[in-house]
Every structure is written in structure tokens, then in C-alpha cells.
Amino acid sequence: MNEEKDKETKEEIKEEIEEPNMEEDSTKTSSAQQIPTTGIYSNQPKGVSKLPLIIVGLLILLLIGGGGYLIRGKFSQAPPQPPTQLETPLIVTSIEPSPQIVDRSKYTLRILNGTSRSGLAGSVSAKLKDLGYIIDKTGNATQSGFPQTLIRVKLNLAELVSQLIKDLSPDFDAKEDTELPSSDTVDSEIILGTK
């Protein structure tokens, strides 16, 4: 009998161990039926939530895109232009040296025709005489094929050359030629060319 009792006691203990308390089971079962233990309805957090990760990712993309836009804009812009001011007319007064007035009556000229056109030396000498020059002689040059009018003067008479070039233009494109000897009887010799 003792053995049977012992056997029964062992079986009771075994049953108690294998079967949990019914009151606890009923609460666990009812709460388990009401709230699932996994998924979005779980009371326990399962890993890290995805919402903060999405927000952080979007912020990083926004920063990268904004930085790229600012850098691109910085290099593609033209340098800043200074503000334009209203244009006002600029009045420039220049003081030009007064032209030296050449006293033409002090200079004696020789006019020679270096072309095949007859009477050219006579007509030019009349014009220069009217301007005030003293005409010593008119005639023909030793040659008749001068393409350009040449002016020869004695040493230190540069102002006479520039005045004669002005007086002969626009009819002739005159230029200075070799120097006249200081022993010559005239101050300037003009050899008329085709231009």
C-alpha cells in the first residue's frame, strides 16, 4: 500500500508540474487571444522602428542635394557686376597747344613740276603765293615721273615742312624728302608729283 500511495503521490506531483495553474492559464489564454504577441500589435518592441530611419535617410538626401545645388550655383555664376550708374555726359576739355602760326612771308619757295601735266607748277605756285609765300622760281623737274609730291627744306625748318604739307593738301599727298643745302637761294623746293 505504501507503494501505491507513493505511486499516486508521484503521479499527482507529475501532473502538477506538467499542468500549470488553471487560473494563470485562463488569464494568459484570454490575453493571448485578445492581443497577438508578434507583428504591429505586439506590446513588445521587435527591433528598431523604421520611421526614424526613414526620416534620417531623407534628411541626409536633402543635405547632399542642397549642398550640390549650392556648389554648382557657386561655380556657374558669373562674377558679380558692379552696379551700373546712370550715364552722364562727360565733357572733356582738352587744351591743345595753339598751332604755331608760320609767317609764310618769311619763306622763299621753288616749285618744280615732276609730272607730264603742263602748267601744274604755275597753278600751284599761284595758290601758294596767295597764301603769303614768296615764289622764287617755277619750272619743270629733271624727271617727269614723280608719283608723290616731295618737299625739301634747309636744316632746322621743320615747322615749314608741316605747314607746306597742310597748305598742299587735299590736292597733293606731300612728304618730306632730303635736305636742301644751306647755300641754296630758297628755303624750300617742292617737286610736284601725281599725288
N, CA and C atoms as an extended XYZ file, in Angstrom:
585
Properties=species:S:1:pos:R:3:atomname:S:1:resname:S:1:resid:I:1 pbc="F F F"
N         0.784       -1.162        0.000 N   MET     1
C         0.000        0.000        0.000 CA  MET     1
C         0.842        1.247        0.000 C   MET     1
N         1.779        1.117        0.634 N   ASN     2
C         2.704        2.234        0.640 CA  ASN     2
C         3.232        2.501       -0.750 C   ASN     2
N         3.391        1.470       -1.379 N   GLU     3
C         3.917        1.651       -2.722 CA  GLU     3
C         2.880        2.311       -3.612 C   GLU     3
N         1.696        1.920       -3.434 N   GLU     4
C         0.643        2.502       -4.250 CA  GLU     4
C         0.462        3.955       -3.893 C   GLU     4
N         0.556        4.248       -2.676 N   LYS     5
C         0.429        5.620       -2.247 CA  LYS     5
C         1.561        6.451       -2.794 C   LYS     5
N         2.704        5.892       -2.722 N   ASP     6
C         3.859        6.602       -3.241 CA  ASP     6
C         3.711        6.845       -4.742 C   ASP     6
N         3.173        5.862       -5.388 N   LYS     7
C         2.997        5.967       -6.821 CA  LYS     7
C         1.969        7.041       -7.130 C   LYS     7
N         0.904        7.104       -6.378 N   GLU     8
C        -0.125        8.105       -6.595 CA  GLU     8
C         0.408        9.490       -6.320 C   GLU     8
N         1.163        9.630       -5.284 N   THR     9
C         1.733       10.924       -4.943 CA  THR     9
C         2.676       11.393       -6.057 C   THR     9
N         3.408       10.475       -6.555 N   LYS    10
C         4.346       10.830       -7.635 CA  LYS    10
C         3.579       11.289       -8.873 C   LYS    10
N         2.496       10.603       -9.129 N   GLU    11
C         1.711       10.960      -10.304 CA  GLU    11
C         1.047       12.319      -10.125 C   GLU    11
N         0.602       12.611       -8.910 N   GLU    12
C        -0.008       13.911       -8.652 CA  GLU    12
C         1.016       15.038       -8.840 C   GLU    12
N         2.197       14.762       -8.320 N   ILE    13
C         3.267       15.781       -8.440 CA  ILE    13
C         3.607       15.986       -9.916 C   ILE    13
N         3.641       14.870      -10.609 N   LYS    14
C         3.971       14.930      -12.019 CA  LYS    14
C         2.915       15.732      -12.778 C   LYS    14
N         1.664       15.515      -12.451 N   GLU    15
C         0.578       16.227      -13.105 CA  GLU    15
C         0.625       17.704      -12.779 C   GLU    15
N         0.942       18.002      -11.536 N   GLU    16
C         1.017       19.404      -11.141 CA  GLU    16
C         2.131       20.116      -11.912 C   GLU    16
N         3.215       19.432      -12.089 N   ILE    17
C         4.344       20.036      -12.803 CA  ILE    17
C         3.993       20.217      -14.272 C   ILE    17
N         3.380       19.226      -14.860 N   GLU    18
C         3.073       19.283      -16.277 CA  GLU    18
C         1.950       20.255      -16.569 C   GLU    18
N         0.971       20.348      -15.714 N   GLU    19
C        -0.144       21.244      -15.956 CA  GLU    19
C         0.026       22.483      -15.130 C   GLU    19
N         0.033       23.608      -15.712 N   PRO    20
C         0.140       24.830      -14.941 CA  PRO    20
C        -1.163       25.114      -14.259 C   PRO    20
N        -1.078       26.134      -13.416 N   ASN    21
C        -2.246       26.556      -12.654 CA  ASN    21
C        -3.316       27.027      -13.616 C   ASN    21
N        -4.503       26.553      -13.429 N   MET    22
C        -5.599       26.848      -14.338 CA  MET    22
C        -5.975       28.301      -14.315 C   MET    22
N        -5.898       28.942      -13.150 N   GLU    23
C        -6.242       30.360      -13.079 CA  GLU    23
C        -5.257       31.180      -13.884 C   GLU    23
N        -3.973       30.872      -13.751 N   GLU    24
C        -2.956       31.605      -14.515 CA  GLU    24
C        -3.129       31.339      -15.992 C   GLU    24
N        -3.447       30.095      -16.338 N   ASP    25
C        -3.608       29.730      -17.744 CA  ASP    25
C        -4.774       30.451      -18.372 C   ASP    25
N        -5.837       30.571      -17.610 N   SER    26
C        -7.015       31.206      -18.181 CA  SER    26
C        -6.750       32.684      -18.462 C   SER    26
N        -5.994       33.397      -17.596 N   THR    27
C        -5.663       34.804      -17.832 CA  THR    27
C        -4.734       34.931      -19.019 C   THR    27
N        -3.749       34.007      -19.071 N   LYS    28
C        -2.790       34.091      -20.178 CA  LYS    28
C        -3.479       33.779      -21.486 C   LYS    28
N        -4.357       32.840      -21.461 N   THR    29
C        -5.024       32.449      -22.685 CA  THR    29
C        -5.930       33.557      -23.166 C   THR    29
N        -6.653       34.169      -22.225 N   SER    30
C        -7.574       35.210      -22.662 CA  SER    30
C        -6.838       36.429      -23.179 C   SER    30
N        -5.704       36.782      -22.544 N   SER    31
C        -4.952       37.937      -23.046 CA  SER    31
C        -4.242       37.600      -24.340 C   SER    31
N        -3.858       36.340      -24.481 N   ALA    32
C        -3.192       35.948      -25.716 CA  ALA    32
C        -4.168       35.950      -26.859 C   ALA    32
N        -5.406       35.667      -26.575 N   GLN    33
C        -6.385       35.680      -27.638 CA  GLN    33
C        -6.730       37.103      -28.034 C   GLN    33
N        -6.656       38.016      -27.076 N   GLN    34
C        -7.029       39.388      -27.385 CA  GLN    34
C        -5.896       40.128      -28.105 C   GLN    34
N        -4.637       40.002      -27.696 N   ILE    35
C        -3.518       40.764      -28.273 CA  ILE    35
C        -2.498       39.780      -28.823 C   ILE    35
N        -2.203       39.847      -30.101 N   PRO    36
C        -1.192       38.946      -30.657 CA  PRO    36
C         0.183       39.301      -30.090 C   PRO    36
N         1.061       38.321      -30.042 N   THR    37
C         2.386       38.530      -29.447 CA  THR    37
C         3.440       38.943      -30.469 C   THR    37
N         3.113       38.969      -31.747 N   THR    38
C         4.082       39.394      -32.764 CA  THR    38
C         3.416       40.367      -33.712 C   THR    38
N         4.221       41.066      -34.543 N   GLY    39
C         3.680       41.966      -35.552 CA  GLY    39
C         3.483       43.371      -35.020 C   GLY    39
N         2.639       44.122      -35.694 N   ILE    40
C         2.452       45.523      -35.329 CA  ILE    40
C         1.627       45.704      -34.087 C   ILE    40
N         0.891       44.659      -33.673 N   TYR    41
C         0.044       44.755      -32.488 CA  TYR    41
C         0.783       44.314      -31.233 C   TYR    41
N         2.036       43.971      -31.358 N   SER    42
C         2.786       43.459      -30.220 CA  SER    42
C         3.092       44.581      -29.244 C   SER    42
N         3.004       44.269      -27.951 N   ASN    43
C         3.363       45.242      -26.923 CA  ASN    43
C         4.863       45.320      -26.758 C   ASN    43
N         5.540       44.299      -27.163 N   GLN    44
C         6.981       44.277      -27.005 CA  GLN    44
C         7.615       44.799      -28.292 C   GLN    44
N         8.641       45.724      -28.171 N   PRO    45
C         9.296       46.222      -29.397 CA  PRO    45
C        10.081       45.112      -30.057 C   PRO    45
N         9.928       45.015      -31.370 N   LYS    46
C        10.667       44.000      -32.112 CA  LYS    46
C        11.686       44.721      -32.979 C   LYS    46
N        12.932       44.864      -32.600 N   GLY    47
C        13.969       45.548      -33.341 CA  GLY    47
C        13.770       47.056      -33.307 C   GLY    47
N        14.414       47.774      -34.236 N   VAL    48
C        14.333       49.234      -34.287 CA  VAL    48
C        13.203       49.626      -35.217 C   VAL    48
N        12.457       50.659      -34.855 N   SER    49
C        11.346       51.134      -35.680 CA  SER    49
C        11.883       51.713      -36.982 C   SER    49
N        11.154       51.605      -38.083 N   LYS    50
C        11.603       52.054      -39.390 CA  LYS    50
C        11.370       53.539      -39.616 C   LYS    50
N        10.463       54.162      -38.926 N   LEU    51
C        10.145       55.571      -39.142 CA  LEU    51
C        11.331       56.499      -38.875 C   LEU    51
N        12.046       56.378      -37.770 N   PRO    52
C        13.210       57.258      -37.574 CA  PRO    52
C        14.291       57.042      -38.631 C   PRO    52
N        14.462       55.809      -39.085 N   LEU    53
C        15.455       55.544      -40.132 CA  LEU    53
C        15.073       56.234      -41.437 C   LEU    53
N        13.813       56.228      -41.763 N   ILE    54
C        13.344       56.883      -42.994 CA  ILE    54
C        13.564       58.383      -42.904 C   ILE    54
N        13.252       58.959      -41.744 N   ILE    55
C        13.418       60.405      -41.565 CA  ILE    55
C        14.893       60.791      -41.673 C   ILE    55
N        15.779       60.036      -41.029 N   VAL    56
C        17.222       60.312      -41.088 CA  VAL    56
C        17.722       60.185      -42.525 C   VAL    56
N        17.265       59.166      -43.226 N   GLY    57
C        17.671       58.977      -44.624 CA  GLY    57
C        17.247       60.144      -45.503 C   GLY    57
N        16.016       60.607      -45.311 N   LEU    58
C        15.539       61.755      -46.103 CA  LEU    58
C        16.328       63.026      -45.784 C   LEU    58
N        16.665       63.226      -44.516 N   LEU    59
C        17.468       64.397      -44.150 CA  LEU    59
C        18.850       64.355      -44.798 C   LEU    59
N        19.466       63.193      -44.842 N   ILE    60
C        20.786       63.052      -45.471 CA  ILE    60
C        20.689       63.354      -46.957 C   ILE    60
N        19.672       62.825      -47.635 N   LEU    61
C        19.485       63.114      -49.065 CA  LEU    61
C        19.251       64.595      -49.310 C   LEU    61
N        18.492       65.228      -48.449 N   LEU    62
C        18.221       66.651      -48.575 CA  LEU    62
C        19.501       67.476      -48.424 C   LEU    62
N        20.324       67.111      -47.460 N   LEU    63
C        21.588       67.817      -47.254 CA  LEU    63
C        22.528       67.641      -48.445 C   LEU    63
N        22.631       66.441      -48.965 N   ILE    64
C        23.506       66.189      -50.116 CA  ILE    64
C        23.011       66.954      -51.341 C   ILE    64
N        21.724       66.890      -51.594 N   GLY    65
C        21.167       67.599      -52.757 CA  GLY    65
C        21.323       69.106      -52.628 C   GLY    65
N        21.049       69.643      -51.444 N   GLY    66
C        21.183       71.088      -51.236 CA  GLY    66
C        22.623       71.540      -51.361 C   GLY    66
N        23.549       70.749      -50.825 N   GLY    67
C        24.976       71.089      -50.938 CA  GLY    67
C        25.434       71.075      -52.390 C   GLY    67
N        25.004       70.072      -53.133 N   GLY    68
C        25.354       70.007      -54.558 CA  GLY    68
C        24.802       71.187      -55.330 C   GLY    68
N        23.581       71.588      -55.021 N   TYR    69
C        22.973       72.730      -55.693 CA  TYR    69
C        23.740       74.013      -55.406 C   TYR    69
N        24.109       74.200      -54.137 N   LEU    70
C        24.847       75.410      -53.776 CA  LEU    70
C        26.225       75.447      -54.411 C   LEU    70
N        26.908       74.313      -54.438 N   ILE    71
C        28.236       74.270      -55.041 CA  ILE    71
C        28.141       74.513      -56.541 C   ILE    71
N        27.189       73.891      -57.201 N   ARG    72
C        27.022       74.081      -58.650 CA  ARG    72
C        26.702       75.531      -58.959 C   ARG    72
N        25.862       76.137      -58.178 N   GLY    73
C        25.491       77.529      -58.399 CA  GLY    73
C        26.659       78.465      -58.173 C   GLY    73
N        27.532       78.103      -57.268 N   LYS    74
C        28.679       78.961      -56.957 CA  LYS    74
C        29.648       79.019      -58.125 C   LYS    74
N        29.859       77.889      -58.813 N   PHE    75
C        30.819       77.850      -59.897 CA  PHE    75
C        30.238       78.280      -61.239 C   PHE    75
N        28.952       78.227      -61.394 N   SER    76
C        28.371       78.569      -62.687 CA  SER    76
C        27.971       80.031      -62.784 C   SER    76
N        27.974       80.735      -61.693 N   GLN    77
C        27.569       82.137      -61.734 CA  GLN    77
C        28.702       82.990      -62.255 C   GLN    77
N        28.363       84.004      -63.020 N   ALA    78
C        29.349       84.978      -63.473 CA  ALA    78
C        29.733       85.841      -62.280 C   ALA    78
N        30.944       86.408      -62.320 N   PRO    79
C        31.316       87.265      -61.193 CA  PRO    79
C        30.339       88.428      -61.076 C   PRO    79
N        30.087       88.854      -59.880 N   PRO    80
C        29.110       89.930      -59.707 CA  PRO    80
C        29.558       91.210      -60.416 C   PRO    80
N        28.624       91.801      -61.083 N   GLN    81
C        28.895       93.032      -61.806 CA  GLN    81
C        28.683       94.215      -60.887 C   GLN    81
N        29.541       95.225      -61.011 N   PRO    82
C        29.302       96.406      -60.184 CA  PRO    82
C        28.006       97.071      -60.623 C   PRO    82
N        27.341       97.701      -59.727 N   PRO    83
C        26.085       98.333      -60.102 CA  PRO    83
C        26.326       99.411      -61.160 C   PRO    83
N        25.430       99.402      -62.128 N   THR    84
C        25.582      100.396      -63.189 CA  THR    84
C        25.067      101.734      -62.702 C   THR    84
N        25.783      102.732      -63.078 N   GLN    85
C        25.383      104.073      -62.708 CA  GLN    85
C        24.760      104.730      -63.924 C   GLN    85
N        23.966      105.688      -63.666 N   LEU    86
C        23.378      106.420      -64.775 CA  LEU    86
C        24.476      107.121      -65.540 C   LEU    86
N        24.401      106.991      -66.839 N   GLU    87
C        25.427      107.619      -67.651 CA  GLU    87
C        25.169      109.110      -67.727 C   GLU    87
N        26.192      109.832      -67.432 N   THR    88
C        26.108      111.279      -67.558 CA  THR    88
C        27.094      111.690      -68.634 C   THR    88
N        26.743      112.652      -69.396 N   PRO    89
C        27.669      113.056      -70.453 CA  PRO    89
C        28.964      113.573      -69.839 C   PRO    89
N        30.044      113.123      -70.426 N   LEU    90
C        31.349      113.516      -69.953 CA  LEU    90
C        31.865      114.615      -70.870 C   LEU    90
N        32.122      115.725      -70.286 N   ILE    91
C        32.622      116.852      -71.068 CA  ILE    91
C        34.117      116.927      -70.834 C   ILE    91
N        34.840      116.671      -71.896 N   VAL    92
C        36.290      116.700      -71.801 CA  VAL    92
C        36.783      117.953      -72.500 C   VAL    92
N        37.475      118.703      -71.754 N   THR    93
C        38.082      119.886      -72.366 CA  THR    93
C        39.564      119.621      -72.451 C   THR    93
N        40.027      119.615      -73.635 N   SER    94
C        41.455      119.387      -73.804 CA  SER    94
C        42.102      120.691      -74.239 C   SER    94
N        43.206      120.893      -73.682 N   ILE    95
C        43.940      122.102      -74.021 CA  ILE    95
C        44.991      121.697      -75.031 C   ILE    95
N        44.734      122.060      -76.233 N   GLU    96
C        45.689      121.761      -77.290 CA  GLU    96
C        46.622      122.955      -77.414 C   GLU    96
N        47.867      122.643      -77.686 N   PRO    97
C        48.769      123.772      -77.863 CA  PRO    97
C        48.320      124.584      -79.070 C   PRO    97
N        48.374      125.847      -78.912 N   SER    98
C        47.954      126.686      -80.027 CA  SER    98
C        48.902      126.450      -81.193 C   SER    98
N        48.319      126.266      -82.357 N   PRO    99
C        49.177      125.982      -83.503 CA  PRO    99
C        50.116      127.158      -83.749 C   PRO    99
N        51.335      126.747      -84.041 N   GLN   100
C        52.299      127.804      -84.324 CA  GLN   100
C        51.927      128.449      -85.651 C   GLN   100
N        51.808      129.706      -85.582 N   ILE   101
C        51.475      130.427      -86.807 CA  ILE   101
C        52.785      130.695      -87.553 C   ILE   101
N        52.840      130.100      -88.736 N   VAL   102
C        54.039      130.263      -89.570 CA  VAL   102
C        53.865      131.521      -90.392 C   VAL   102
N        54.821      132.373      -90.288 N   ASP   103
C        54.810      133.598      -91.101 CA  ASP   103
C        55.303      133.224      -92.494 C   ASP   103
N        54.346      132.943      -93.370 N   ARG   104
C        54.684      132.448      -94.707 CA  ARG   104
C        55.501      133.463      -95.517 C   ARG   104
N        55.383      134.716      -95.192 N   SER   105
C        56.085      135.742      -95.972 CA  SER   105
C        57.597      135.712      -95.733 C   SER   105
N        58.054      134.937      -94.723 N   LYS   106
C        59.494      134.828      -94.467 CA  LYS   106
C        60.166      133.779      -95.343 C   LYS   106
N        59.403      132.946      -96.059 N   TYR   107
C        59.979      131.803      -96.764 CA  TYR   107
C        59.871      131.959      -98.283 C   TYR   107
N        60.985      131.598      -98.922 N   THR   108
C        61.075      131.641     -100.376 CA  THR   108
C        60.991      130.210     -100.905 C   THR   108
N        60.150      130.003     -101.952 N   LEU   109
C        59.908      128.658     -102.468 CA  LEU   109
C        60.294      128.545     -103.937 C   LEU   109
N        60.671      127.303     -104.311 N   ARG   110
C        60.890      126.939     -105.706 CA  ARG   110
C        59.916      125.809     -106.004 C   ARG   110
N        59.066      125.971     -107.031 N   ILE   111
C        58.049      124.974     -107.372 CA  ILE   111
C        58.443      124.336     -108.700 C   ILE   111
N        58.612      122.983     -108.700 N   LEU   112
C        59.002      122.261     -109.910 CA  LEU   112
C        57.946      121.204     -110.231 C   LEU   112
N        57.582      121.088     -111.513 N   ASN   113
C        56.596      120.119     -111.971 CA  ASN   113
C        57.297      118.799     -112.248 C   ASN   113
N        56.937      117.737     -111.507 N   GLY   114
C        57.530      116.414     -111.699 CA  GLY   114
C        56.582      115.477     -112.418 C   GLY   114
N        55.587      116.026     -113.135 N   THR   115
C        54.630      115.211     -113.887 CA  THR   115
C        54.643      115.635     -115.342 C   THR   115
N        53.866      114.969     -116.168 N   SER   116
C        53.752      115.336     -117.582 CA  SER   116
C        52.610      116.333     -117.807 C   SER   116
N        51.945      116.729     -116.762 N   ARG   117
C        50.847      117.694     -116.853 CA  ARG   117
C        51.407      119.104     -117.017 C   ARG   117
N        51.089      119.748     -118.067 N   SER   118
C        51.657      121.080     -118.299 CA  SER   118
C        50.916      122.135     -117.478 C   SER   118
N        51.664      123.112     -116.988 N   GLY   119
C        51.097      124.227     -116.243 CA  GLY   119
C        50.829      123.927     -114.777 C   GLY   119
N        51.180      122.742     -114.296 N   LEU   120
C        50.903      122.365     -112.911 CA  LEU   120
C        51.711      123.233     -111.937 C   LEU   120
N        52.985      123.449     -112.202 N   ALA   121
C        53.832      124.252     -111.304 CA  ALA   121
C        53.313      125.678     -111.213 C   ALA   121
N        52.826      126.231     -112.322 N   GLY   122
C        52.311      127.602     -112.334 CA  GLY   122
C        51.047      127.728     -111.486 C   GLY   122
N        50.119      126.780     -111.600 N   SER   123
C        48.872      126.881     -110.840 CA  SER   123
C        49.103      126.694     -109.337 C   SER   123
N        49.991      125.781     -108.957 N   VAL   124
C        50.274      125.550     -107.540 CA  VAL   124
C        51.019      126.755     -106.964 C   VAL   124
N        51.960      127.330     -107.735 N   SER   125
C        52.707      128.493     -107.219 CA  SER   125
C        51.781      129.683     -106.996 C   SER   125
N        50.744      129.829     -107.828 N   ALA   126
C        49.791      130.923     -107.649 CA  ALA   126
C        49.009      130.721     -106.342 C   ALA   126
N        48.635      129.494     -106.067 N   LYS   127
C        47.911      129.199     -104.822 CA  LYS   127
C        48.784      129.513     -103.614 C   LYS   127
N        50.045      129.078     -103.653 N   LEU   128
C        50.942      129.300     -102.518 CA  LEU   128
C        51.286      130.783     -102.359 C   LEU   128
N        51.369      131.495     -103.483 N   LYS   129
C        51.638      132.941     -103.419 CA  LYS   129
C        50.474      133.661     -102.749 C   LYS   129
N        49.245      133.202     -103.045 N   ASP   130
C        48.056      133.788     -102.420 CA  ASP   130
C        48.046      133.559     -100.904 C   ASP   130
N        48.665      132.463     -100.451 N   LEU   131
C        48.748      132.179      -99.021 CA  LEU   131
C        49.821      133.028      -98.320 C   LEU   131
N        50.710      133.671      -99.100 N   GLY   132
C        51.711      134.557      -98.487 CA  GLY   132
C        53.155      134.172      -98.724 C   GLY   132
N        53.435      133.051      -99.359 N   TYR   133
C        54.816      132.643      -99.617 CA  TYR   133
C        55.430      133.512     -100.726 C   TYR   133
N        56.758      133.585     -100.704 N   ILE   134
C        57.496      134.264     -101.777 CA  ILE   134
C        57.902      133.176     -102.772 C   ILE   134
N        57.530      133.330     -104.021 N   ILE   135
C        57.845      132.332     -105.051 CA  ILE   135
C        59.080      132.825     -105.794 C   ILE   135
N        60.145      132.020     -105.762 N   ASP   136
C        61.403      132.381     -106.436 CA  ASP   136
C        61.376      131.933     -107.885 C   ASP   136
N        60.959      130.699     -108.117 N   LYS   137
C        61.039      130.160     -109.472 CA  LYS   137
C        60.010      129.044     -109.625 C   LYS   137
N        59.454      128.900     -110.822 N   THR   138
C        58.618      127.750     -111.185 CA  THR   138
C        59.215      127.161     -112.437 C   THR   138
N        59.026      125.849     -112.611 N   GLY   139
C        59.574      125.194     -113.798 CA  GLY   139
C        59.324      123.699     -113.732 C   GLY   139
N        60.066      122.988     -114.599 N   ASN   140
C        59.952      121.531     -114.664 CA  ASN   140
C        61.123      120.893     -113.917 C   ASN   140
N        60.834      119.732     -113.303 N   ALA   141
C        61.883      118.951     -112.635 CA  ALA   141
C        62.703      118.238     -113.688 C   ALA   141
N        63.848      117.692     -113.295 N   THR   142
C        64.721      116.987     -114.240 CA  THR   142
C        64.068      115.720     -114.780 C   THR   142
N        63.106      115.164     -114.039 N   GLN   143
C        62.358      113.984     -114.477 CA  GLN   143
C        60.867      114.314     -114.405 C   GLN   143
N        60.064      113.507     -115.102 N   SER   144
C        58.630      113.781     -115.075 CA  SER   144
C        57.807      112.595     -114.570 C   SER   144
N        58.371      111.720     -113.790 N   GLY   145
C        57.634      110.537     -113.326 CA  GLY   145
C        57.541      110.444     -111.811 C   GLY   145
N        57.388      111.548     -111.125 N   PHE   146
C        57.291      111.505     -109.650 CA  PHE   146
C        55.872      111.068     -109.238 C   PHE   146
N        55.759      109.957     -108.513 N   PRO   147
C        54.430      109.504     -108.101 CA  PRO   147
C        53.871      110.316     -106.927 C   PRO   147
N        54.741      110.885     -106.090 N   GLN   148
C        54.291      111.621     -104.905 CA  GLN   148
C        55.028      112.957     -104.838 C   GLN   148
N        54.353      113.941     -104.265 N   THR   149
C        54.937      115.273     -104.114 CA  THR   149
C        55.969      115.256     -102.998 C   THR   149
N        57.149      115.829     -103.280 N   LEU   150
C        58.252      115.846     -102.320 CA  LEU   150
C        58.561      117.280     -101.901 C   LEU   150
N        58.860      117.463     -100.617 N   ILE   151
C        59.205      118.781     -100.088 CA  ILE   151
C        60.610      118.687      -99.511 C   ILE   151
N        61.493      119.567      -99.972 N   ARG   152
C        62.861      119.637      -99.458 CA  ARG   152
C        63.042      121.000      -98.806 C   ARG   152
N        63.599      121.038      -97.615 N   VAL   153
C        63.836      122.303      -96.913 CA  VAL   153
C        65.259      122.335      -96.384 C   VAL   153
N        65.705      123.528      -96.026 N   LYS   154
C        67.004      123.675      -95.387 CA  LYS   154
C        66.926      123.151      -93.949 C   LYS   154
N        68.075      122.946      -93.348 N   LEU   155
C        68.176      122.453      -91.981 CA  LEU   155
C        67.444      123.362      -91.003 C   LEU   155
N        66.798      122.777      -89.999 N   ASN   156
C        66.086      123.470      -88.910 CA  ASN   156
C        64.841      124.228      -89.364 C   ASN   156
N        64.167      123.753      -90.403 N   LEU   157
C        62.917      124.381      -90.834 CA  LEU   157
C        61.767      123.358      -90.829 C   LEU   157
N        61.660      122.575      -89.739 N   ALA   158
C        60.625      121.533      -89.634 CA  ALA   158
C        59.229      122.138      -89.637 C   ALA   158
N        59.054      123.316      -89.020 N   GLU   159
C        57.725      123.936      -88.995 CA  GLU   159
C        57.276      124.329      -90.405 C   GLU   159
N        58.221      124.633      -91.295 N   LEU   160
C        57.883      124.979      -92.675 CA  LEU   160
C        57.370      123.737      -93.407 C   LEU   160
N        57.991      122.571      -93.175 N   VAL   161
C        57.563      121.327      -93.836 CA  VAL   161
C        56.120      121.010      -93.468 C   VAL   161
N        55.804      121.024      -92.161 N   SER   162
C        54.446      120.677      -91.750 CA  SER   162
C        53.425      121.684      -92.282 C   SER   162
N        53.793      122.958      -92.364 N   GLN   163
C        52.867      123.961      -92.898 CA  GLN   163
C        52.648      123.766      -94.397 C   GLN   163
N        53.711      123.440      -95.142 N   LEU   164
C        53.564      123.200      -96.580 CA  LEU   164
C        52.713      121.954      -96.861 C   LEU   164
N        52.862      120.902      -96.044 N   ILE   165
C        52.042      119.690      -96.223 CA  ILE   165
C        50.570      120.042      -96.042 C   ILE   165
N        50.258      120.861      -95.016 N   LYS   166
C        48.867      121.294      -94.802 CA  LYS   166
C        48.377      122.157      -95.953 C   LYS   166
N        49.221      123.079      -96.434 N   ASP   167
C        48.796      124.000      -97.489 CA  ASP   167
C        48.575      123.289      -98.822 C   ASP   167
N        49.307      122.203      -99.079 N   LEU   168
C        49.170      121.475     -100.350 CA  LEU   168
C        48.043      120.445     -100.328 C   LEU   168
N        47.575      120.072      -99.148 N   SER   169
C        46.502      119.087      -99.080 CA  SER   169
C        45.175      119.798      -99.326 C   SER   169
N        44.191      119.200      -99.783 N   PRO   170
C        43.995      117.798     -100.134 CA  PRO   170
C        44.381      117.479     -101.572 C   PRO   170
N        44.878      118.461     -102.294 N   ASP   171
C        45.224      118.214     -103.703 CA  ASP   171
C        46.427      117.290     -103.855 C   ASP   171
N        47.370      117.362     -102.914 N   PHE   172
C        48.601      116.581     -103.017 CA  PHE   172
C        48.886      115.894     -101.673 C   PHE   172
N        49.380      114.648     -101.780 N   ASP   173
C        49.810      113.895     -100.600 CA  ASP   173
C        51.326      114.065     -100.508 C   ASP   173
N        51.758      115.173      -99.922 N   ALA   174
C        53.178      115.525      -99.895 CA  ALA   174
C        53.887      114.870      -98.718 C   ALA   174
N        55.191      114.640      -98.901 N   LYS   175
C        56.020      114.121      -97.814 CA  LYS   175
C        57.384      114.786      -97.878 C   LYS   175
N        58.078      114.779      -96.738 N   GLU   176
C        59.401      115.400      -96.648 CA  GLU   176
C        60.420      114.521      -97.348 C   GLU   176
N        61.342      115.161      -98.058 N   ASP   177
C        62.402      114.452      -98.770 CA  ASP   177
C        63.752      114.903      -98.208 C   ASP   177
N        64.773      114.735      -98.964 N   THR   178
C        66.122      115.078      -98.498 CA  THR   178
C        66.248      116.567      -98.213 C   THR   178
N        67.290      116.901      -97.514 N   GLU   179
C        67.522      118.272      -97.063 CA  GLU   179
C        68.154      119.101      -98.186 C   GLU   179
N        67.747      120.369      -98.231 N   LEU   180
C        68.377      121.306      -99.184 CA  LEU   180
C        69.711      121.786      -98.607 C   LEU   180
N        70.671      122.040      -99.452 N   PRO   181
C        71.932      122.601      -98.932 CA  PRO   181
C        71.707      124.005      -98.362 C   PRO   181
N        72.436      124.357      -97.328 N   SER   182
C        72.266      125.672      -96.696 CA  SER   182
C        72.666      126.811      -97.636 C   SER   182
N        73.441      126.523      -98.690 N   SER   183
C        73.860      127.560      -99.644 CA  SER   183
C        72.804      127.847     -100.717 C   SER   183
N        71.730      127.077     -100.758 N   ASP   184
C        70.674      127.265     -101.774 CA  ASP   184
C        70.011      128.624     -101.566 C   ASP   184
N        69.512      129.202     -102.646 N   THR   185
C        68.907      130.544     -102.593 CA  THR   185
C        67.478      130.526     -102.050 C   THR   185
N        66.820      129.340     -102.001 N   VAL   186
C        65.450      129.236     -101.493 CA  VAL   186
C        65.438      128.479     -100.175 C   VAL   186
N        64.364      128.665      -99.413 N   ASP   187
C        64.218      127.917      -98.150 CA  ASP   187
C        63.619      126.532      -98.378 C   ASP   187
N        62.810      126.382      -99.446 N   SER   188
C        62.169      125.100      -99.715 CA  SER   188
C        62.012      124.889     -101.206 C   SER   188
N        62.112      123.624     -101.612 N   GLU   189
C        61.885      123.241     -103.003 CA  GLU   189
C        60.781      122.191     -102.984 C   GLU   189
N        59.767      122.401     -103.814 N   ILE   190
C        58.637      121.468     -103.895 CA  ILE   190
C        58.640      120.864     -105.289 C   ILE   190
N        58.733      119.528     -105.339 N   ILE   191
C        58.660      118.806     -106.606 CA  ILE   191
C        57.284      118.156     -106.624 C   ILE   191
N        56.429      118.630     -107.541 N   LEU   192
C        55.046      118.150     -107.591 CA  LEU   192
C        54.990      116.780     -108.273 C   LEU   192
N        54.288      115.833     -107.638 N   GLY   193
C        54.082      114.517     -108.207 CA  GLY   193
C        52.618      114.339     -108.583 C   GLY   193
N        52.275      113.117     -109.022 N   THR   194
C        50.903      112.868     -109.453 CA  THR   194
C        49.919      112.912     -108.273 C   THR   194
N        50.406      112.710     -107.073 N   LYS   195
C        49.531      112.860     -105.913 CA  LYS   195
C        50.223      113.620     -104.806 C   LYS   195
